[in-house]
Amino acid sequence: MLIRYEGDYQYTIMEARPLDRAVSLAPATLVDLGFTAGALTGDEQQTLTWMNDGVEFRITSANLPLDEMMQIAASMQAQSGK
């Protein structure tokens, strides 16, 4: 599922059930989301990635602050797969 939001902040939310995949190591900042750990990557375009119940979530934006990303992630925690 891919959802794009426009407004004060522009961002994209991606939700997927990943199958087997190659893993690579990219520089990231560990983010405590309260219910799981997330990884923040990127400079100008930042992506917050986390896993919950086998579902991978990503929020990507050039102007959405980290605290807003964290609030969105928390709001999605109980709604995955919908």
A tleap script that builds the chain and sets N, CA, C and O, in Angstrom:
source leaprc.protein.ff14SB
mol = sequence {
  NMET LEU ILE ARG TYR GLU GLY ASP TYR GLN
  TYR THR ILE MET GLU ALA ARG PRO LEU ASP
  ARG ALA VAL SER LEU ALA PRO ALA THR LEU
  VAL ASP LEU GLY PHE THR ALA GLY ALA LEU
  THR GLY ASP GLU GLN GLN THR LEU THR TRP
  MET ASN ASP GLY VAL GLU PHE ARG ILE THR
  SER ALA ASN LEU PRO LEU ASP GLU MET MET
  GLN ILE ALA ALA SER MET GLN ALA GLN SER
  GLY CLYS
}
set mol.1.N position { 0.847 -1.156 0.000 }
set mol.1.CA position { 0.000 0.000 0.000 }
set mol.1.C position { 0.904 1.235 0.000 }
set mol.1.O position { 1.912 1.280 0.707 }
set mol.2.N position { 0.538 2.216 -0.786 }
set mol.2.CA position { 1.303 3.453 -0.886 }
set mol.2.C position { 0.318 4.609 -0.809 }
set mol.2.O position { -0.639 4.673 -1.579 }
set mol.3.N position { 0.563 5.535 0.140 }
set mol.3.CA position { -0.305 6.692 0.311 }
set mol.3.C position { 0.557 7.939 0.295 }
set mol.3.O position { 1.579 8.003 0.977 }
set mol.4.N position { 0.145 8.938 -0.489 }
set mol.4.CA position { 0.867 10.206 -0.538 }
set mol.4.C position { -0.002 11.307 0.064 }
set mol.4.O position { -1.199 11.395 -0.208 }
set mol.5.N position { 0.623 12.137 0.879 }
set mol.5.CA position { -0.067 13.246 1.515 }
set mol.5.C position { 0.526 14.562 1.042 }
set mol.5.O position { 1.742 14.690 0.899 }
set mol.6.N position { -0.332 15.530 0.803 }
set mol.6.CA position { 0.076 16.885 0.426 }
set mol.6.C position { -0.539 17.846 1.430 }
set mol.6.O position { -1.611 17.570 1.969 }
set mol.7.N position { 0.108 18.947 1.685 }
set mol.7.CA position { -0.391 19.950 2.622 }
set mol.7.C position { 0.785 20.736 3.151 }
set mol.7.O position { 1.722 21.035 2.411 }
set mol.8.N position { 0.742 21.079 4.456 }
set mol.8.CA position { 1.878 21.776 5.058 }
set mol.8.C position { 3.152 20.950 4.882 }
set mol.8.O position { 4.231 21.492 4.640 }
set mol.9.N position { 3.009 19.630 5.007 }
set mol.9.CA position { 4.118 18.690 4.805 }
set mol.9.C position { 3.715 17.726 3.702 }
set mol.9.O position { 2.554 17.328 3.609 }
set mol.10.N position { 4.672 17.356 2.871 }
set mol.10.CA position { 4.438 16.346 1.856 }
set mol.10.C position { 5.196 15.090 2.281 }
set mol.10.O position { 6.393 15.141 2.564 }
set mol.11.N position { 4.488 13.970 2.322 }
set mol.11.CA position { 5.151 12.730 2.692 }
set mol.11.C position { 4.423 11.542 2.088 }
set mol.11.O position { 3.268 11.634 1.673 }
set mol.12.N position { 5.131 10.429 2.052 }
set mol.12.CA position { 4.609 9.179 1.513 }
set mol.12.C position { 4.712 8.114 2.584 }
set mol.12.O position { 5.726 8.006 3.273 }
set mol.13.N position { 3.654 7.326 2.721 }
set mol.13.CA position { 3.659 6.186 3.641 }
set mol.13.C position { 3.589 4.925 2.794 }
set mol.13.O position { 2.757 4.816 1.894 }
set mol.14.N position { 4.467 3.976 3.088 }
set mol.14.CA position { 4.475 2.705 2.397 }
set mol.14.C position { 4.312 1.601 3.440 }
set mol.14.O position { 4.955 1.621 4.489 }
set mol.15.N position { 3.443 0.644 3.134 }
set mol.15.CA position { 3.227 -0.511 4.003 }
set mol.15.C position { 3.300 -1.752 3.134 }
set mol.15.O position { 2.625 -1.832 2.108 }
set mol.16.N position { 4.119 -2.730 3.536 }
set mol.16.CA position { 4.273 -3.944 2.732 }
set mol.16.C position { 4.635 -5.123 3.617 }
set mol.16.O position { 5.242 -4.962 4.675 }
set mol.17.N position { 4.261 -6.291 3.175 }
set mol.17.CA position { 4.681 -7.529 3.836 }
set mol.17.C position { 5.847 -8.084 3.015 }
set mol.17.O position { 5.644 -8.751 2.001 }
set mol.18.N position { 7.063 -7.799 3.466 }
set mol.18.CA position { 8.224 -8.195 2.662 }
set mol.18.C position { 8.429 -9.706 2.637 }
set mol.18.O position { 8.198 -10.407 3.622 }
set mol.19.N position { 8.870 -10.175 1.483 }
set mol.19.CA position { 9.279 -11.568 1.340 }
set mol.19.C position { 10.776 -11.603 1.591 }
set mol.19.O position { 11.330 -10.661 2.158 }
set mol.20.N position { 11.433 -12.667 1.181 }
set mol.20.CA position { 12.885 -12.718 1.320 }
set mol.20.C position { 13.486 -11.539 0.578 }
set mol.20.O position { 13.013 -11.161 -0.494 }
set mol.21.N position { 14.527 -10.962 1.151 }
set mol.21.CA position { 15.155 -9.810 0.509 }
set mol.21.C position { 16.614 -9.734 0.884 }
set mol.21.O position { 17.043 -10.258 1.912 }
set mol.22.N position { 17.364 -9.076 0.033 }
set mol.22.CA position { 18.766 -8.815 0.319 }
set mol.22.C position { 18.840 -7.709 1.363 }
set mol.22.O position { 17.991 -6.819 1.400 }
set mol.23.N position { 19.842 -7.772 2.194 }
set mol.23.CA position { 20.005 -6.781 3.253 }
set mol.23.C position { 21.296 -6.023 3.012 }
set mol.23.O position { 22.333 -6.611 2.705 }
set mol.24.N position { 21.215 -4.714 3.154 }
set mol.24.CA position { 22.420 -3.903 3.055 }
set mol.24.C position { 22.458 -2.964 4.253 }
set mol.24.O position { 21.429 -2.660 4.856 }
set mol.25.N position { 23.633 -2.523 4.579 }
set mol.25.CA position { 23.807 -1.642 5.721 }
set mol.25.C position { 24.008 -0.217 5.225 }
set mol.25.O position { 24.946 0.070 4.482 }
set mol.26.N position { 23.116 0.669 5.645 }
set mol.26.CA position { 23.220 2.085 5.291 }
set mol.26.C position { 23.304 2.881 6.591 }
set mol.26.O position { 22.752 2.456 7.606 }
set mol.27.N position { 23.973 4.008 6.581 }
set mol.27.CA position { 24.028 4.825 7.789 }
set mol.27.C position { 22.612 5.211 8.223 }
set mol.27.O position { 21.812 5.689 7.418 }
set mol.28.N position { 22.319 4.997 9.499 }
set mol.28.CA position { 20.980 5.288 10.012 }
set mol.28.C position { 21.080 5.717 11.466 }
set mol.28.O position { 22.050 5.423 12.164 }
set mol.29.N position { 20.045 6.420 11.895 }
set mol.29.CA position { 19.907 6.802 13.296 }
set mol.29.C position { 18.798 5.963 13.898 }
set mol.29.O position { 17.695 5.911 13.354 }
set mol.30.N position { 19.076 5.307 15.014 }
set mol.30.CA position { 18.079 4.499 15.704 }
set mol.30.C position { 17.073 5.423 16.379 }
set mol.30.O position { 17.456 6.372 17.064 }
set mol.31.N position { 15.776 5.142 16.184 }
set mol.31.CA position { 14.705 5.969 16.740 }
set mol.31.C position { 13.807 5.089 17.594 }
set mol.31.O position { 13.311 4.071 17.112 }
set mol.32.N position { 13.585 5.456 18.850 }
set mol.32.CA position { 12.684 4.726 19.744 }
set mol.32.C position { 11.268 5.217 19.482 }
set mol.32.O position { 10.931 6.360 19.792 }
set mol.33.N position { 10.441 4.346 18.910 }
set mol.33.CA position { 9.065 4.713 18.597 }
set mol.33.C position { 8.103 4.393 19.740 }
set mol.33.O position { 6.909 4.678 19.642 }
set mol.34.N position { 8.610 3.806 20.817 }
set mol.34.CA position { 7.769 3.473 21.950 }
set mol.34.C position { 7.221 2.058 21.886 }
set mol.34.O position { 7.060 1.414 22.923 }
set mol.35.N position { 6.935 1.566 20.700 }
set mol.35.CA position { 6.414 0.211 20.529 }
set mol.35.C position { 7.395 -0.676 19.770 }
set mol.35.O position { 7.259 -1.900 19.782 }
set mol.36.N position { 8.379 -0.073 19.114 }
set mol.36.CA position { 9.440 -0.776 18.404 }
set mol.36.C position { 10.529 0.240 18.063 }
set mol.36.O position { 10.368 1.439 18.293 }
set mol.37.N position { 11.620 -0.247 17.522 }
set mol.37.CA position { 12.698 0.646 17.089 }
set mol.37.C position { 12.547 0.918 15.603 }
set mol.37.O position { 12.116 0.053 14.840 }
set mol.38.N position { 12.907 2.126 15.204 }
set mol.38.CA position { 12.895 2.496 13.798 }
set mol.38.C position { 14.267 2.965 13.374 }
set mol.38.O position { 15.133 3.222 14.210 }
set mol.39.N position { 14.465 3.077 12.069 }
set mol.39.CA position { 15.730 3.562 11.523 }
set mol.39.C position { 15.433 4.777 10.657 }
set mol.39.O position { 14.592 4.722 9.761 }
set mol.40.N position { 16.133 5.877 10.934 }
set mol.40.CA position { 15.988 7.102 10.163 }
set mol.40.C position { 17.186 7.221 9.235 }
set mol.40.O position { 18.328 7.261 9.692 }
set mol.41.N position { 16.927 7.278 7.932 }
set mol.41.CA position { 17.996 7.378 6.941 }
set mol.41.C position { 17.758 8.594 6.050 }
set mol.41.O position { 16.646 9.117 5.968 }
set mol.42.N position { 18.813 9.024 5.393 }
set mol.42.CA position { 18.712 10.113 4.431 }
set mol.42.C position { 19.069 11.454 5.035 }
set mol.42.O position { 19.115 11.621 6.254 }
set mol.43.N position { 19.323 12.407 4.148 }
set mol.43.CA position { 19.660 13.769 4.554 }
set mol.43.C position { 18.554 14.718 4.137 }
set mol.43.O position { 17.723 15.100 4.960 }
set mol.44.N position { 18.533 15.103 2.871 }
set mol.44.CA position { 17.487 16.011 2.393 }
set mol.44.C position { 16.140 15.300 2.333 }
set mol.44.O position { 15.120 15.872 2.717 }
set mol.45.N position { 16.128 14.080 1.864 }
set mol.45.CA position { 14.929 13.240 1.818 }
set mol.45.C position { 15.107 12.193 2.908 }
set mol.45.O position { 15.953 11.308 2.774 }
set mol.46.N position { 14.330 12.273 3.984 }
set mol.46.CA position { 14.490 11.344 5.101 }
set mol.46.C position { 13.424 10.260 5.073 }
set mol.46.O position { 12.281 10.497 4.685 }
set mol.47.N position { 13.826 9.060 5.495 }
set mol.47.CA position { 12.912 7.928 5.564 }
set mol.47.C position { 13.005 7.296 6.945 }
set mol.47.O position { 14.091 6.967 7.424 }
set mol.48.N position { 11.846 7.132 7.576 }
set mol.48.CA position { 11.741 6.408 8.839 }
set mol.48.C position { 11.166 5.041 8.512 }
set mol.48.O position { 10.075 4.937 7.951 }
set mol.49.N position { 11.903 3.988 8.865 }
set mol.49.CA position { 11.508 2.618 8.551 }
set mol.49.C position { 11.384 1.830 9.846 }
set mol.49.O position { 12.222 1.964 10.737 }
set mol.50.N position { 10.337 1.002 9.959 }
set mol.50.CA position { 10.184 0.123 11.115 }
set mol.50.C position { 9.361 -1.089 10.711 }
set mol.50.O position { 8.676 -1.084 9.688 }
set mol.51.N position { 9.442 -2.124 11.530 }
set mol.51.CA position { 8.683 -3.361 11.310 }
set mol.51.C position { 7.731 -3.552 12.484 }
set mol.51.O position { 8.057 -3.240 13.629 }
set mol.52.N position { 6.538 -4.078 12.168 }
set mol.52.CA position { 5.565 -4.394 13.208 }
set mol.52.C position { 4.735 -5.583 12.734 }
set mol.52.O position { 4.068 -5.499 11.702 }
set mol.53.N position { 4.771 -6.681 13.471 }
set mol.53.CA position { 4.011 -7.893 13.141 }
set mol.53.C position { 4.268 -8.361 11.709 }
set mol.53.O position { 3.334 -8.748 11.007 }
set mol.54.N position { 5.528 -8.329 11.272 }
set mol.54.CA position { 5.893 -8.807 9.945 }
set mol.54.C position { 5.578 -7.849 8.817 }
set mol.54.O position { 5.736 -8.198 7.647 }
set mol.55.N position { 5.135 -6.647 9.146 }
set mol.55.CA position { 4.825 -5.633 8.133 }
set mol.55.C position { 5.886 -4.546 8.215 }
set mol.55.O position { 6.210 -4.057 9.297 }
set mol.56.N position { 6.423 -4.175 7.055 }
set mol.56.CA position { 7.404 -3.096 6.988 }
set mol.56.C position { 6.684 -1.789 6.662 }
set mol.56.O position { 5.854 -1.733 5.754 }
set mol.57.N position { 7.012 -0.747 7.411 }
set mol.57.CA position { 6.445 0.578 7.201 }
set mol.57.C position { 7.568 1.551 6.877 }
set mol.57.O position { 8.677 1.437 7.400 }
set mol.58.N position { 7.265 2.518 6.000 }
set mol.58.CA position { 8.216 3.588 5.672 }
set mol.58.C position { 7.455 4.889 5.536 }
set mol.58.O position { 6.408 4.945 4.891 }
set mol.59.N position { 7.982 5.930 6.144 }
set mol.59.CA position { 7.495 7.286 5.923 }
set mol.59.C position { 8.656 8.053 5.319 }
set mol.59.O position { 9.734 8.119 5.909 }
set mol.60.N position { 8.440 8.632 4.146 }
set mol.60.CA position { 9.487 9.362 3.445 }
set mol.60.C position { 9.019 10.784 3.187 }
set mol.60.O position { 7.899 11.007 2.728 }
set mol.61.N position { 9.897 11.758 3.490 }
set mol.61.CA position { 9.558 13.158 3.283 }
set mol.61.C position { 10.813 14.012 3.249 }
set mol.61.O position { 11.841 13.669 3.832 }
set mol.62.N position { 10.699 15.137 2.549 }
set mol.62.CA position { 11.779 16.118 2.532 }
set mol.62.C position { 11.552 17.210 3.573 }
set mol.62.O position { 12.477 17.952 3.902 }
set mol.63.N position { 10.308 17.318 4.103 }
set mol.63.CA position { 10.050 18.430 5.031 }
set mol.63.C position { 9.259 18.048 6.291 }
set mol.63.O position { 8.945 18.932 7.088 }
set mol.64.N position { 8.932 16.788 6.496 }
set mol.64.CA position { 8.201 16.357 7.686 }
set mol.64.C position { 9.189 16.164 8.843 }
set mol.64.O position { 10.111 15.356 8.729 }
set mol.65.N position { 9.013 16.889 9.949 }
set mol.65.CA position { 9.936 16.742 11.082 }
set mol.65.C position { 9.863 15.342 11.700 }
set mol.65.O position { 8.837 14.667 11.614 }
set mol.66.N position { 10.958 14.922 12.318 }
set mol.66.CA position { 11.030 13.598 12.928 }
set mol.66.C position { 9.925 13.392 13.952 }
set mol.66.O position { 9.324 12.319 13.975 }
set mol.67.N position { 9.629 14.376 14.802 }
set mol.67.CA position { 8.592 14.182 15.819 }
set mol.67.C position { 7.226 13.921 15.173 }
set mol.67.O position { 6.418 13.170 15.719 }
set mol.68.N position { 6.967 14.532 14.024 }
set mol.68.CA position { 5.717 14.271 13.297 }
set mol.68.C position { 5.732 12.853 12.712 }
set mol.68.O position { 4.720 12.154 12.745 }
set mol.69.N position { 6.884 12.437 12.178 }
set mol.69.CA position { 7.005 11.071 11.662 }
set mol.69.C position { 6.720 10.061 12.774 }
set mol.69.O position { 6.029 9.065 12.561 }
set mol.70.N position { 7.262 10.332 13.956 }
set mol.70.CA position { 7.069 9.427 15.088 }
set mol.70.C position { 5.601 9.371 15.510 }
set mol.70.O position { 5.105 8.298 15.856 }
set mol.71.N position { 4.905 10.491 15.489 }
set mol.71.CA position { 3.485 10.512 15.831 }
set mol.71.C position { 2.659 9.732 14.810 }
set mol.71.O position { 1.731 9.011 15.177 }
set mol.72.N position { 2.994 9.877 13.540 }
set mol.72.CA position { 2.295 9.124 12.495 }
set mol.72.C position { 2.545 7.630 12.685 }
set mol.72.O position { 1.616 6.828 12.588 }
set mol.73.N position { 3.783 7.258 12.954 }
set mol.73.CA position { 4.123 5.846 13.164 }
set mol.73.C position { 3.321 5.273 14.331 }
set mol.73.O position { 2.781 4.172 14.228 }
set mol.74.N position { 3.241 6.003 15.427 }
set mol.74.CA position { 2.493 5.533 16.597 }
set mol.74.C position { 1.008 5.378 16.269 }
set mol.74.O position { 0.364 4.437 16.734 }
set mol.75.N position { 0.467 6.294 15.474 }
set mol.75.CA position { -0.952 6.222 15.124 }
set mol.75.C position { -1.248 5.033 14.213 }
set mol.75.O position { -2.374 4.536 14.193 }
set mol.76.N position { -0.250 4.573 13.458 }
set mol.76.CA position { -0.431 3.453 12.548 }
set mol.76.C position { -0.218 2.098 13.223 }
set mol.76.O position { -0.591 1.065 12.667 }
set mol.77.N position { 0.368 2.097 14.390 }
set mol.77.CA position { 0.773 0.866 15.059 }
set mol.77.C position { -0.394 -0.107 15.218 }
set mol.77.O position { -0.212 -1.303 14.990 }
set mol.78.N position { -1.561 0.350 15.593 }
set mol.78.CA position { -2.697 -0.531 15.814 }
set mol.78.C position { -3.544 -0.722 14.555 }
set mol.78.O position { -4.522 -1.469 14.579 }
set mol.79.N position { -3.178 -0.052 13.450 }
set mol.79.CA position { -4.013 -0.076 12.267 }
set mol.79.C position { -3.357 -0.768 11.077 }
set mol.79.O position { -3.859 -0.649 9.959 }
set mol.80.N position { -2.257 -1.483 11.275 }
set mol.80.CA position { -1.572 -2.091 10.141 }
set mol.80.C position { -2.452 -3.126 9.451 }
set mol.80.O position { -3.238 -3.832 10.083 }
set mol.81.N position { -2.290 -3.190 8.135 }
set mol.81.CA position { -3.017 -4.170 7.346 }
set mol.81.C position { -4.409 -3.741 6.942 }
set mol.81.O position { -5.128 -4.517 6.312 }
set mol.82.N position { -4.811 -2.533 7.283 }
set mol.82.CA position { -6.158 -2.062 6.937 }
set mol.82.C position { -6.143 -1.368 5.611 }
set mol.82.O position { -7.183 -0.900 5.147 }
savepdb mol mol.pdb
quit
